[in-house]
Amino acid sequence: MHLASRASLEKLDKAHNAVLRLLLGALRGILIAILELAAGCEPLSLRRAKQTILSQDRYLRTDEVRHSGLWQRNSQRNAAE
């Protein structure tokens, strides 16, 4: 679940890739995955997924949600998977 459109995310990815190329002095023919490894940064898609999971977890741990029973149902569902 992302709160931005695919077009916006693509623009951010392109800007991120351009900065990686600039910082590392790389040519356009080099794969982004190689640049991310060289720079020591994880792909934006993984960072977005991780932040989404952390945000959902923080939300489910709030007192209001915990007392509503949603937290327990979600915990039981995740344990079953």
Residue pairs with C-beta under 8 A, 6 or more apart in sequence:
1 52
2 9
2 48
2 52
4 12
9 44
9 48
12 44
13 44
16 44
17 32
17 35
20 26
20 32
20 35
20 36
20 39
20 41
21 27
21 28
21 30
21 35
23 39
24 35
24 38
24 39
26 35
26 38
32 43
33 43
36 42
36 43
59 65
60 66
60 70
60 71
60 74
61 71
65 71
